[in-house]
Structure formats: C-alpha cells, structure tokens
Amino acid sequence: MEILLKNQQNLVNYIDSKNLYVRDFYQNYKHNFRITGITGHRGIGKTTFLLYYLKNNLKNNNKALYITCDHPYFLTN
C-alpha cells in the first residue's frame, strides 16, 4: 500500500496548478461519494482532473487515494 501512496504523491507533485486550464466540469464537481470513477476517451484529462482535485481539495486527507488499475501493484495484490 505504501507504494500506492508514494506513487500518488509523485503524481500530485507533478501537477502544475498555476498553468493548468480548469474546465467547467471541475467547477461543478461535487465530491459526495466514497468512490469516484471517471470514464471517457483517452487523453481528455481524466487523470489530470483527479490529481488536480486531490492536490487542491484533499491535500492532507489520508482517506483519499488516487490509483490506476494498471499499476504493477495490482498484478500480485
């Protein structure tokens, strides 16, 4: 699990909040659920949106975790 937390921190640190174009979807997004999944075409900003949201709204929340199911961790766990 530590590897997933470290991976999340690396990804969140990579997001540049100052030069990021924020779409209307971000302004209207309400986080009221225990789990959130976003689907859509490749390259439209799903990962960027989630990491940006995590960085700006859930910085020190140890109950939030960004994961991608193609991470090597899930091959054995």
Backbone torsions as a table, in degrees:
resi	resn	phi	psi	omega
1	MET	NA	-33.6	179.2
2	GLU	-59.1	-35.5	-179.7
3	ILE	-65.1	-33.6	177.8
4	LEU	-70.4	-39.8	177.4
5	LEU	-65.5	-40.9	178.6
6	LYS	-66.5	-40.9	177.8
7	ASN	-61.3	-43.4	178.2
8	GLN	-60.5	-46.3	-178.6
9	GLN	-61.7	-41.1	177.5
10	ASN	-61.9	-43.4	180.0
11	LEU	-66.8	-43.0	179.9
12	VAL	-63.9	-39.7	178.8
13	ASN	-66.2	-26.0	-179.1
14	TYR	-75.5	-24.5	-178.3
15	ILE	-71.0	126.4	178.2
16	ASP	-96.3	100.8	-175.6
17	SER	-68.2	-26.8	-174.5
18	LYS	-75.7	-34.4	-175.4
19	ASN	-108.6	22.6	-176.5
20	LEU	-98.5	130.0	174.7
21	TYR	-76.9	122.2	-178.2
22	VAL	-100.2	120.3	-178.6
23	ARG	-79.0	164.2	179.3
24	ASP	-59.3	-31.4	179.9
25	PHE	-56.5	-38.7	-179.7
26	TYR	-63.0	-42.6	-178.1
27	GLN	-64.8	-31.7	-175.4
28	ASN	-96.6	-4.0	-175.9
29	TYR	-73.4	128.8	177.7
30	LYS	-115.5	123.4	-178.5
31	HIS	-94.7	90.2	-178.0
32	ASN	-119.0	9.3	-173.4
33	PHE	-121.8	161.8	179.4
34	ARG	-76.2	-27.3	179.7
35	ILE	-137.9	141.8	179.2
36	THR	-129.6	132.3	173.9
37	GLY	-128.0	138.2	179.4
38	ILE	-122.6	129.1	178.6
39	THR	-113.6	158.6	177.9
40	GLY	161.2	176.6	-178.9
41	HIS	-64.2	158.8	179.5
42	ARG	-67.2	135.8	173.5
43	GLY	83.6	14.5	-178.3
44	ILE	-96.8	-2.8	174.1
45	GLY	106.7	20.1	179.4
46	LYS	-62.2	-50.8	-179.8
47	THR	-64.2	-44.2	179.7
48	THR	-59.9	-43.5	178.5
49	PHE	-59.2	-50.1	-177.1
50	LEU	-63.7	-41.6	179.6
51	LEU	-68.8	-38.9	177.1
52	TYR	-62.6	-44.2	179.0
53	TYR	-62.9	-44.2	178.8
54	LEU	-61.1	-44.8	-177.8
55	LYS	-64.9	-39.7	-173.9
56	ASN	-93.0	-19.3	-175.5
57	ASN	-120.3	-24.0	-174.2
58	LEU	-130.3	35.5	-175.1
59	LYS	-47.4	-57.2	-173.4
60	ASN	-106.3	23.2	-179.7
61	ASN	-89.8	109.7	-177.8
62	ASN	-78.8	4.1	175.8
63	LYS	-97.1	-1.3	179.2
64	ALA	-107.1	134.0	-179.6
65	LEU	-145.3	124.2	173.9
66	TYR	-90.5	126.1	175.5
67	ILE	-133.3	154.0	171.1
68	THR	-121.7	134.0	-172.9
69	CYS	-72.2	-8.0	176.2
70	ASP	-95.6	11.9	175.7
71	HIS	-68.6	139.7	-179.2
72	PRO	-55.5	-24.4	178.8
73	TYR	-55.1	-35.2	-173.9
74	PHE	-82.8	-2.3	174.4
75	LEU	-70.0	-31.3	-176.8
76	THR	-117.8	-7.1	-178.2
77	ASN	-119.6	NA	NA
